[in-house]
Amino acid sequence: SSAQVRSGEEFDGVRAYRHGDPLKLVVWKKAAQSFAAGGHQLVSRDRPLAHQHRLWLDVRSTGLTDHEARLSRLTAWVLMAEQQGRSWGLRLPGGQEIAPGNGPQHTTRCLEALAACP
């Protein structure tokens, strides 16, 4: 998919529609073509690059002091970020850091790192 520019906003491209995507980002012309051909595929424009922020799930931002509670909060955040299709990085106790990413492999890597925290 090629990068697109609309209304002064730069888009990273298009991707498969995800539940929760704003309807204003659906590429309706492609959806109509897909439906006319017997398909059921929706695609969305990626969010404008200017509105994408690097998300860090940081142990220092949990607001908790108990070690297990902090790990539980980070685990919940990882699962929420994955469910929302977000890209995120993880900062663990002891200064360990996992670079931002997304997808099932990234989620597994983060959950395994959380499980291995002493």
HUGIUR-V493699 format. One record per backbone hydrogen bond with DSSP energy under -1.0 kcal/mol. CO is the residue of the C=O (numbers start at 1). NH is the residue of the N-H. E is the energy in kcal/mol with one decimal. If there is no record, write none. Layout:
BEGIN
co=CO nh=NH e=E
co=CO nh=NH e=E
END
This chain:
BEGIN
co=4 nh=11 e=-3.1
co=6 nh=9 e=-2.6
co=9 nh=6 e=-2.0
co=10 nh=49 e=-2.6
co=13 nh=46 e=-3.3
co=15 nh=44 e=-2.9
co=18 nh=21 e=-2.6
co=22 nh=25 e=-2.0
co=23 nh=26 e=-1.3
co=25 nh=45 e=-3.2
co=26 nh=28 e=-1.3
co=27 nh=31 e=-1.9
co=28 nh=32 e=-2.7
co=29 nh=33 e=-2.1
co=30 nh=34 e=-2.4
co=31 nh=35 e=-2.7
co=32 nh=36 e=-2.4
co=33 nh=37 e=-1.4
co=34 nh=39 e=-3.1
co=35 nh=38 e=-1.6
co=42 nh=17 e=-2.3
co=43 nh=27 e=-2.8
co=44 nh=15 e=-2.3
co=48 nh=51 e=-1.7
co=49 nh=52 e=-1.3
co=55 nh=89 e=-2.5
co=57 nh=91 e=-2.9
co=58 nh=61 e=-2.2
co=59 nh=62 e=-1.2
co=66 nh=70 e=-2.3
co=67 nh=71 e=-2.1
co=68 nh=72 e=-2.4
co=69 nh=73 e=-2.3
co=70 nh=74 e=-2.3
co=71 nh=75 e=-2.4
co=72 nh=76 e=-2.3
co=73 nh=77 e=-2.3
co=74 nh=78 e=-2.5
co=75 nh=79 e=-2.3
co=76 nh=80 e=-2.3
co=77 nh=81 e=-2.8
co=78 nh=82 e=-2.3
co=79 nh=83 e=-2.3
co=80 nh=84 e=-2.0
co=81 nh=86 e=-2.7
co=82 nh=85 e=-1.3
co=88 nh=101 e=-2.1
co=89 nh=57 e=-3.1
co=90 nh=98 e=-2.9
co=91 nh=59 e=-2.0
co=92 nh=95 e=-1.4
co=96 nh=92 e=-3.0
co=98 nh=90 e=-2.1
co=101 nh=88 e=-2.6
co=103 nh=107 e=-2.4
co=104 nh=108 e=-2.6
co=105 nh=109 e=-2.5
co=106 nh=110 e=-2.4
co=107 nh=111 e=-2.8
co=108 nh=112 e=-2.7
co=109 nh=113 e=-2.0
co=110 nh=114 e=-2.3
co=111 nh=115 e=-2.4
co=112 nh=116 e=-1.7
co=114 nh=117 e=-1.0
END
